[in-house]
Amino acid sequence: MFNIARNKYRLIVQICYLRQWVFIKFIGTHSEYDKVDVPTVDLF
């Protein structure tokens, strides 16, 4: 998890070190983040 814009938004990413890729899984406010199950978050 990363805090963005002076802690206004949160970002969840998945990192694939082997391929050197970063997948953005979630971007949202703190209230939206509270509704997400972080280990299983998926945008699809």
PDB file of N, CA, C and O in Angstrom:
ATOM      1  N   MET A   1       0.834  -1.163   0.000  1.00  0.00           N
ATOM      2  CA  MET A   1       0.000   0.000   0.000  1.00  0.00           C
ATOM      3  C   MET A   1       0.892   1.242   0.000  1.00  0.00           C
ATOM      4  O   MET A   1       1.933   1.276   0.655  1.00  0.00           O
ATOM      5  N   PHE A   2       0.469   2.244  -0.735  1.00  0.00           N
ATOM      6  CA  PHE A   2       1.158   3.522  -0.801  1.00  0.00           C
ATOM      7  C   PHE A   2       0.163   4.635  -0.521  1.00  0.00           C
ATOM      8  O   PHE A   2      -0.984   4.566  -0.963  1.00  0.00           O
ATOM      9  N   ASN A   3       0.580   5.643   0.195  1.00  0.00           N
ATOM     10  CA  ASN A   3      -0.259   6.816   0.415  1.00  0.00           C
ATOM     11  C   ASN A   3       0.058   7.858  -0.645  1.00  0.00           C
ATOM     12  O   ASN A   3       1.230   8.121  -0.918  1.00  0.00           O
ATOM     13  N   ILE A   4      -0.965   8.457  -1.246  1.00  0.00           N
ATOM     14  CA  ILE A   4      -0.803   9.392  -2.357  1.00  0.00           C
ATOM     15  C   ILE A   4      -1.506  10.703  -2.019  1.00  0.00           C
ATOM     16  O   ILE A   4      -2.515  10.710  -1.314  1.00  0.00           O
ATOM     17  N   ALA A   5      -0.974  11.800  -2.521  1.00  0.00           N
ATOM     18  CA  ALA A   5      -1.574  13.131  -2.391  1.00  0.00           C
ATOM     19  C   ALA A   5      -1.804  13.508  -0.934  1.00  0.00           C
ATOM     20  O   ALA A   5      -2.922  13.807  -0.512  1.00  0.00           O
ATOM     21  N   ARG A   6      -0.720  13.482  -0.187  1.00  0.00           N
ATOM     22  CA  ARG A   6      -0.772  13.842   1.238  1.00  0.00           C
ATOM     23  C   ARG A   6      -1.766  12.988   2.003  1.00  0.00           C
ATOM     24  O   ARG A   6      -2.546  13.476   2.821  1.00  0.00           O
ATOM     25  N   ASN A   7      -1.711  11.693   1.711  1.00  0.00           N
ATOM     26  CA  ASN A   7      -2.523  10.712   2.420  1.00  0.00           C
ATOM     27  C   ASN A   7      -4.010  10.799   2.079  1.00  0.00           C
ATOM     28  O   ASN A   7      -4.846  10.371   2.875  1.00  0.00           O
ATOM     29  N   LYS A   8      -4.356  11.344   0.914  1.00  0.00           N
ATOM     30  CA  LYS A   8      -5.748  11.439   0.490  1.00  0.00           C
ATOM     31  C   LYS A   8      -6.201  10.173  -0.228  1.00  0.00           C
ATOM     32  O   LYS A   8      -7.363   9.785  -0.117  1.00  0.00           O
ATOM     33  N   TYR A   9      -5.312   9.535  -0.951  1.00  0.00           N
ATOM     34  CA  TYR A   9      -5.627   8.333  -1.716  1.00  0.00           C
ATOM     35  C   TYR A   9      -4.673   7.209  -1.333  1.00  0.00           C
ATOM     36  O   TYR A   9      -3.590   7.444  -0.795  1.00  0.00           O
ATOM     37  N   ARG A  10      -5.097   5.986  -1.621  1.00  0.00           N
ATOM     38  CA  ARG A  10      -4.249   4.822  -1.400  1.00  0.00           C
ATOM     39  C   ARG A  10      -4.127   4.031  -2.691  1.00  0.00           C
ATOM     40  O   ARG A  10      -5.040   3.998  -3.516  1.00  0.00           O
ATOM     41  N   LEU A  11      -2.985   3.403  -2.840  1.00  0.00           N
ATOM     42  CA  LEU A  11      -2.670   2.619  -4.034  1.00  0.00           C
ATOM     43  C   LEU A  11      -2.225   1.241  -3.588  1.00  0.00           C
ATOM     44  O   LEU A  11      -1.383   1.111  -2.700  1.00  0.00           O
ATOM     45  N   ILE A  12      -2.790   0.208  -4.205  1.00  0.00           N
ATOM     46  CA  ILE A  12      -2.362  -1.167  -3.960  1.00  0.00           C
ATOM     47  C   ILE A  12      -1.796  -1.702  -5.266  1.00  0.00           C
ATOM     48  O   ILE A  12      -2.439  -1.607  -6.311  1.00  0.00           O
ATOM     49  N   VAL A  13      -0.597  -2.263  -5.206  1.00  0.00           N
ATOM     50  CA  VAL A  13       0.042  -2.813  -6.398  1.00  0.00           C
ATOM     51  C   VAL A  13       0.471  -4.247  -6.149  1.00  0.00           C
ATOM     52  O   VAL A  13       0.609  -4.682  -5.006  1.00  0.00           O
ATOM     53  N   GLN A  14       0.678  -4.969  -7.232  1.00  0.00           N
ATOM     54  CA  GLN A  14       1.278  -6.296  -7.186  1.00  0.00           C
ATOM     55  C   GLN A  14       2.556  -6.205  -8.000  1.00  0.00           C
ATOM     56  O   GLN A  14       2.538  -5.705  -9.124  1.00  0.00           O
ATOM     57  N   ILE A  15       3.652  -6.676  -7.456  1.00  0.00           N
ATOM     58  CA  ILE A  15       4.949  -6.571  -8.117  1.00  0.00           C
ATOM     59  C   ILE A  15       5.394  -7.943  -8.581  1.00  0.00           C
ATOM     60  O   ILE A  15       5.429  -8.892  -7.798  1.00  0.00           O
ATOM     61  N   CYS A  16       5.738  -8.046  -9.871  1.00  0.00           N
ATOM     62  CA  CYS A  16       6.318  -9.257 -10.441  1.00  0.00           C
ATOM     63  C   CYS A  16       7.813  -8.989 -10.643  1.00  0.00           C
ATOM     64  O   CYS A  16       8.218  -8.380 -11.634  1.00  0.00           O
ATOM     65  N   TYR A  17       8.616  -9.452  -9.694  1.00  0.00           N
ATOM     66  CA  TYR A  17      10.050  -9.167  -9.727  1.00  0.00           C
ATOM     67  C   TYR A  17      10.748  -9.855 -10.895  1.00  0.00           C
ATOM     68  O   TYR A  17      11.694  -9.311 -11.463  1.00  0.00           O
ATOM     69  N   LEU A  18      10.290 -11.035 -11.248  1.00  0.00           N
ATOM     70  CA  LEU A  18      10.914 -11.786 -12.331  1.00  0.00           C
ATOM     71  C   LEU A  18      10.853 -11.022 -13.655  1.00  0.00           C
ATOM     72  O   LEU A  18      11.840 -10.967 -14.388  1.00  0.00           O
ATOM     73  N   ARG A  19       9.700 -10.437 -13.957  1.00  0.00           N
ATOM     74  CA  ARG A  19       9.527  -9.690 -15.205  1.00  0.00           C
ATOM     75  C   ARG A  19       9.714  -8.190 -15.039  1.00  0.00           C
ATOM     76  O   ARG A  19       9.688  -7.444 -16.018  1.00  0.00           O
ATOM     77  N   GLN A  20       9.902  -7.748 -13.802  1.00  0.00           N
ATOM     78  CA  GLN A  20      10.072  -6.331 -13.473  1.00  0.00           C
ATOM     79  C   GLN A  20       8.841  -5.516 -13.873  1.00  0.00           C
ATOM     80  O   GLN A  20       8.953  -4.444 -14.467  1.00  0.00           O
ATOM     81  N   TRP A  21       7.657  -6.052 -13.531  1.00  0.00           N
ATOM     82  CA  TRP A  21       6.390  -5.400 -13.799  1.00  0.00           C
ATOM     83  C   TRP A  21       5.730  -5.001 -12.493  1.00  0.00           C
ATOM     84  O   TRP A  21       5.915  -5.653 -11.465  1.00  0.00           O
ATOM     85  N   VAL A  22       4.958  -3.925 -12.543  1.00  0.00           N
ATOM     86  CA  VAL A  22       4.138  -3.498 -11.417  1.00  0.00           C
ATOM     87  C   VAL A  22       2.699  -3.395 -11.911  1.00  0.00           C
ATOM     88  O   VAL A  22       2.415  -2.662 -12.859  1.00  0.00           O
ATOM     89  N   PHE A  23       1.799  -4.122 -11.275  1.00  0.00           N
ATOM     90  CA  PHE A  23       0.387  -4.106 -11.631  1.00  0.00           C
ATOM     91  C   PHE A  23      -0.366  -3.250 -10.620  1.00  0.00           C
ATOM     92  O   PHE A  23      -0.294  -3.503  -9.417  1.00  0.00           O
ATOM     93  N   ILE A  24      -1.084  -2.244 -11.097  1.00  0.00           N
ATOM     94  CA  ILE A  24      -1.913  -1.425 -10.217  1.00  0.00           C
ATOM     95  C   ILE A  24      -3.223  -2.173  -9.997  1.00  0.00           C
ATOM     96  O   ILE A  24      -3.968  -2.439 -10.940  1.00  0.00           O
ATOM     97  N   LYS A  25      -3.490  -2.507  -8.743  1.00  0.00           N
ATOM     98  CA  LYS A  25      -4.671  -3.288  -8.401  1.00  0.00           C
ATOM     99  C   LYS A  25      -5.815  -2.417  -7.886  1.00  0.00           C
ATOM    100  O   LYS A  25      -6.983  -2.767  -8.059  1.00  0.00           O
ATOM    101  N   PHE A  26      -5.488  -1.278  -7.251  1.00  0.00           N
ATOM    102  CA  PHE A  26      -6.522  -0.438  -6.664  1.00  0.00           C
ATOM    103  C   PHE A  26      -5.984   0.968  -6.447  1.00  0.00           C
ATOM    104  O   PHE A  26      -4.852   1.144  -5.996  1.00  0.00           O
ATOM    105  N   ILE A  27      -6.803   1.972  -6.772  1.00  0.00           N
ATOM    106  CA  ILE A  27      -6.541   3.366  -6.426  1.00  0.00           C
ATOM    107  C   ILE A  27      -7.855   3.917  -5.887  1.00  0.00           C
ATOM    108  O   ILE A  27      -8.885   3.823  -6.554  1.00  0.00           O
ATOM    109  N   GLY A  28      -7.828   4.486  -4.694  1.00  0.00           N
ATOM    110  CA  GLY A  28      -9.060   5.032  -4.141  1.00  0.00           C
ATOM    111  C   GLY A  28      -8.839   5.778  -2.849  1.00  0.00           C
ATOM    112  O   GLY A  28      -7.725   5.843  -2.327  1.00  0.00           O
ATOM    113  N   THR A  29      -9.913   6.338  -2.344  1.00  0.00           N
ATOM    114  CA  THR A  29      -9.865   7.082  -1.095  1.00  0.00           C
ATOM    115  C   THR A  29      -9.770   6.102   0.081  1.00  0.00           C
ATOM    116  O   THR A  29      -9.894   4.889  -0.093  1.00  0.00           O
ATOM    117  N   HIS A  30      -9.551   6.641   1.256  1.00  0.00           N
ATOM    118  CA  HIS A  30      -9.443   5.797   2.442  1.00  0.00           C
ATOM    119  C   HIS A  30     -10.749   5.062   2.722  1.00  0.00           C
ATOM    120  O   HIS A  30     -10.730   3.898   3.122  1.00  0.00           O
ATOM    121  N   SER A  31     -11.876   5.727   2.517  1.00  0.00           N
ATOM    122  CA  SER A  31     -13.158   5.065   2.766  1.00  0.00           C
ATOM    123  C   SER A  31     -13.397   3.924   1.770  1.00  0.00           C
ATOM    124  O   SER A  31     -13.961   2.893   2.137  1.00  0.00           O
ATOM    125  N   GLU A  32     -12.973   4.102   0.517  1.00  0.00           N
ATOM    126  CA  GLU A  32     -13.085   3.018  -0.464  1.00  0.00           C
ATOM    127  C   GLU A  32     -12.129   1.882  -0.124  1.00  0.00           C
ATOM    128  O   GLU A  32     -12.462   0.709  -0.294  1.00  0.00           O
ATOM    129  N   TYR A  33     -10.945   2.235   0.354  1.00  0.00           N
ATOM    130  CA  TYR A  33      -9.944   1.242   0.734  1.00  0.00           C
ATOM    131  C   TYR A  33     -10.444   0.376   1.888  1.00  0.00           C
ATOM    132  O   TYR A  33     -10.168  -0.823   1.926  1.00  0.00           O
ATOM    133  N   ASP A  34     -11.169   0.967   2.820  1.00  0.00           N
ATOM    134  CA  ASP A  34     -11.692   0.223   3.959  1.00  0.00           C
ATOM    135  C   ASP A  34     -12.666  -0.871   3.537  1.00  0.00           C
ATOM    136  O   ASP A  34     -12.867  -1.830   4.283  1.00  0.00           O
ATOM    137  N   LYS A  35     -13.273  -0.753   2.363  1.00  0.00           N
ATOM    138  CA  LYS A  35     -14.233  -1.739   1.873  1.00  0.00           C
ATOM    139  C   LYS A  35     -13.568  -2.868   1.080  1.00  0.00           C
ATOM    140  O   LYS A  35     -14.240  -3.820   0.685  1.00  0.00           O
ATOM    141  N   VAL A  36     -12.253  -2.769   0.845  1.00  0.00           N
ATOM    142  CA  VAL A  36     -11.535  -3.724   0.004  1.00  0.00           C
ATOM    143  C   VAL A  36     -10.825  -4.759   0.865  1.00  0.00           C
ATOM    144  O   VAL A  36     -10.236  -4.426   1.893  1.00  0.00           O
ATOM    145  N   ASP A  37     -10.886  -6.016   0.436  1.00  0.00           N
ATOM    146  CA  ASP A  37     -10.085  -7.073   1.063  1.00  0.00           C
ATOM    147  C   ASP A  37      -8.731  -7.083   0.356  1.00  0.00           C
ATOM    148  O   ASP A  37      -8.593  -7.639  -0.733  1.00  0.00           O
ATOM    149  N   VAL A  38      -7.752  -6.473   0.978  1.00  0.00           N
ATOM    150  CA  VAL A  38      -6.460  -6.189   0.321  1.00  0.00           C
ATOM    151  C   VAL A  38      -5.792  -7.435  -0.265  1.00  0.00           C
ATOM    152  O   VAL A  38      -5.340  -7.369  -1.408  1.00  0.00           O
ATOM    153  N   PRO A  39      -5.700  -8.562   0.441  1.00  0.00           N
ATOM    154  CA  PRO A  39      -5.004  -9.721  -0.135  1.00  0.00           C
ATOM    155  C   PRO A  39      -5.678 -10.300  -1.392  1.00  0.00           C
ATOM    156  O   PRO A  39      -5.022 -10.967  -2.192  1.00  0.00           O
ATOM    157  N   THR A  40      -6.963 -10.052  -1.563  1.00  0.00           N
ATOM    158  CA  THR A  40      -7.667 -10.647  -2.700  1.00  0.00           C
ATOM    159  C   THR A  40      -8.187  -9.607  -3.691  1.00  0.00           C
ATOM    160  O   THR A  40      -8.968  -9.952  -4.578  1.00  0.00           O
ATOM    161  N   VAL A  41      -7.781  -8.355  -3.567  1.00  0.00           N
ATOM    162  CA  VAL A  41      -8.303  -7.304  -4.434  1.00  0.00           C
ATOM    163  C   VAL A  41      -7.958  -7.593  -5.904  1.00  0.00           C
ATOM    164  O   VAL A  41      -6.835  -7.978  -6.231  1.00  0.00           O
ATOM    165  N   ASP A  42      -8.946  -7.397  -6.771  1.00  0.00           N
ATOM    166  CA  ASP A  42      -8.761  -7.572  -8.210  1.00  0.00           C
ATOM    167  C   ASP A  42      -9.769  -6.670  -8.916  1.00  0.00           C
ATOM    168  O   ASP A  42     -10.937  -6.620  -8.529  1.00  0.00           O
ATOM    169  N   LEU A  43      -9.329  -5.972  -9.932  1.00  0.00           N
ATOM    170  CA  LEU A  43     -10.208  -5.032 -10.622  1.00  0.00           C
ATOM    171  C   LEU A  43     -11.150  -5.694 -11.609  1.00  0.00           C
ATOM    172  O   LEU A  43     -12.040  -5.026 -12.136  1.00  0.00           O
ATOM    173  N   PHE A  44     -10.991  -6.965 -11.875  1.00  0.00           N
ATOM    174  CA  PHE A  44     -11.826  -7.627 -12.882  1.00  0.00           C
ATOM    175  C   PHE A  44     -12.974  -8.358 -12.275  1.00  0.00           C
ATOM    176  O   PHE A  44     -13.768  -8.966 -12.992  1.00  0.00           O
TER     177      PHE A  44
END
